[in-house]
């Protein structure tokens, strides 16, 4: 059985319609059609797929990506509650600036970064800003939230802001080698090799077995 990342990788290597045509002959792909629609930004078809498959969190999330919070609310508040549905209620509370639920550590880890990524992808900028603005609330539930936000900002050409969030991540968790790793990447993007090396050396001092950093430092030294 192909997992979601493998399906996404397949999708990235082929044309959209080719993948959909393959779905008729490949049930593994057919099971992931909703995620293919989602990755392609076809939120209407994605939500139709998820509704047919009785996947209320995903269906409601597509409604949010379409800017339809009201429909998402109806779906999530009529569904049987689970970890994902509870996160949906948290998200609605943040977007409406009215606390409706408090997420667990794992819910923030599993959903916050993904949610912000898709909000940017769907160009729901107002929603993305509101989610970012809830950083202290999220950090009270999971202190790594600053890093999660920073990674999405890095992927969306908000490097200066991402830099601030990575530094905040280090401030609250000085042993977070991943945050140093992303600082090194930012410095590398800006052509500041010396500061990048310093950040990468911090990664190694905290985690001597971090293979990606060792490869980067070896490449720089050569």
C-alpha positions in Angstrom: 0.0 0.0 0.0 1.4 3.4 -1.0 1.4 6.0 1.8 0.4 9.6 1.4 4.0 10.9 0.8 4.6 8.3 -1.9 1.3 9.3 -3.6 2.3 13.0 -3.4 5.7 12.1 -4.9 4.1 10.2 -7.7 1.8 13.2 -8.3 4.7 15.6 -8.4 6.4 13.5 -11.2 3.3 13.2 -13.4 0.7 15.4 -14.9 -2.5 15.7 -12.9 -4.8 14.1 -15.4 -2.4 11.2 -15.9 -2.5 10.4 -12.2 -6.3 10.5 -12.3 -6.4 8.2 -15.3 -4.1 5.7 -13.5 -6.6 5.7 -10.6 -9.0 3.6 -12.5 -6.4 0.8 -12.7 -4.7 1.4 -9.4 -6.9 1.2 -6.2 -4.0 2.5 -4.1 -4.1 5.8 -6.0 -7.9 5.8 -5.9 -7.9 5.8 -2.1 -5.8 8.9 -2.2 -7.7 10.9 -4.8 -8.9 13.3 -2.3 -5.4 14.2 -1.3 -4.4 14.5 -5.0 -7.2 17.0 -5.4 -6.1 18.8 -2.3 -2.5 19.0 -3.4 -3.7 20.4 -6.8 -5.8 23.1 -5.1 -9.0 21.6 -6.4 -10.8 22.0 -3.1 -14.3 21.5 -4.4 -13.5 18.0 -5.8 -11.5 17.2 -2.7 -14.4 18.0 -0.4 -16.8 16.0 -2.5 -14.4 13.0 -2.3 -14.0 13.3 1.4 -17.7 13.6 1.9 -18.3 10.5 -0.1 -15.7 8.7 2.0 -17.2 9.9 5.2 -14.1 11.8 6.2 -15.6 14.9 8.0 -12.4 16.5 9.2 -11.0 16.6 5.7 -14.3 17.7 4.2 -14.6 20.5 6.6 -11.0 21.5 6.1 -11.6 21.9 2.4 -14.5 24.2 3.2 -12.1 26.3 5.3 -9.7 26.4 2.3 -12.6 27.6 0.2 -13.3 30.4 2.7 -16.5 28.8 4.0 -16.1 28.6 7.7 -19.9 28.3 8.3 -20.1 25.0 6.3 -17.0 23.7 8.1 -18.6 24.5 11.4 -21.7 22.6 10.5 -19.7 19.6 9.4 -17.3 19.5 12.4 -20.0 20.1 15.0 -22.2 17.4 13.7 -19.4 14.8 13.4 -18.3 12.3 16.0 -15.5 14.0 18.0 -11.9 12.7 17.6 -8.5 14.4 17.6 -8.8 15.9 14.2 -12.4 17.2 14.7 -11.3 18.8 18.0 -8.5 20.5 16.1 -11.0 21.8 13.6 -13.0 23.3 16.5 -9.8 24.9 17.8 -9.1 26.4 14.3 -12.6 27.8 14.1 -12.1 29.4 17.5 -8.9 31.0 16.4 -10.3 32.2 13.1 -13.3 33.7 14.9 -11.2 35.0 17.7 -13.4 33.1 20.2 -11.9 30.2 22.2 -13.9 27.1 21.5 -11.5 24.3 22.5 -8.0 23.8 23.8 -5.7 21.6 21.8 -3.4 18.9 23.2 0.3 18.9 22.6 -0.1 16.2 20.0 -2.9 18.0 18.1 -0.7 21.1 17.7 2.2 18.9 16.6 0.0 17.0 14.1 -2.2 19.7 12.7 -0.9 23.3 13.2 1.9 23.3 10.7 -0.1 21.3 8.1 -3.1 23.7 8.5 -0.9 26.8 8.1 0.8 25.3 5.0 -2.6 24.7 3.3 -3.9 28.1 4.3 -1.0 29.7 2.5 -1.4 27.3 -0.5 -5.1 28.2 -0.8 -4.2 32.0 -0.5 -6.4 32.3 2.6 -4.0 34.9 3.9 -6.4 36.4 6.5 -6.9 33.0 8.0 -3.2 32.3 8.0 -2.5 35.6 9.8 -5.0 34.8 12.4 -3.5 31.4 13.0 0.0 32.9 13.3 -1.4 35.5 15.6 -2.4 32.7 18.0 1.2 31.7 18.4 1.3 32.3 22.2 -1.9 30.2 22.7 -0.5 27.4 20.6 2.9 27.6 22.3 1.1 27.2 25.7 -0.1 23.9 24.4 3.1 22.9 22.5 6.2 25.0 23.0 7.5 23.9 19.6 4.8 26.0 17.8 7.2 28.8 17.0 9.3 26.4 15.0 6.3 25.0 13.2 5.2 28.5 12.1 8.8 29.4 11.1 9.0 26.4 8.8 5.9 27.3 6.9 7.0 30.9 6.6 10.3 29.7 5.2 8.4 27.8 2.5 6.4 30.8 1.6 9.2 33.4 1.1 8.7 35.0 4.4 12.3 34.5 5.4 12.8 37.5 7.7 9.8 36.6 9.7 10.8 33.0 9.7 14.2 34.1 11.1 12.4 35.8 14.0 10.4 32.7 14.7 13.4 30.3 14.7 15.2 32.6 17.1 12.1 32.6 19.3 12.0 28.8 19.1 15.6 28.7 20.3 14.8 31.2 23.1 12.1 28.9 24.5 14.0 25.7 23.8 17.8 26.3 23.7 18.4 22.6 23.0 16.2 22.6 19.8 18.8 21.6 17.3 16.2 21.6 14.5 15.7 25.3 15.0 19.4 25.9 14.6 19.3 23.8 11.5 16.7 26.1 9.9 18.7 29.1 11.0 21.6 27.7 9.1 19.4 27.2 6.1 18.3 30.8 6.3 21.8 32.1 6.6 22.8 30.0 3.6 20.0 31.4 1.5 21.3 34.9 2.4 24.8 34.0 1.5 26.1 34.4 5.0 28.3 31.3 5.1 30.0 32.0 8.4 26.8 32.5 10.3 25.4 29.4 8.6 28.4 27.3 9.8 28.0 28.6 13.3 24.3 27.6 13.3 25.2 24.2 11.8 27.9 23.7 14.4 25.3 24.3 17.1 23.2 21.5 15.6 26.2 19.1 15.9 27.0 20.2 19.4 23.4 19.3 20.4 23.0 16.3 18.2 26.3 14.8 16.9 24.4 12.3 14.8 22.4 14.7 12.7 23.3 13.4 9.3 21.9 16.2 7.1 24.0 18.8 9.0 27.1 16.8 8.7 26.6 16.5 5.0 26.1 20.2 4.6 29.2 21.1 6.7 31.2 18.6 4.6 30.0 20.2 1.4 30.8 23.7 2.7 34.3 22.7 3.8 35.0 21.3 0.3 
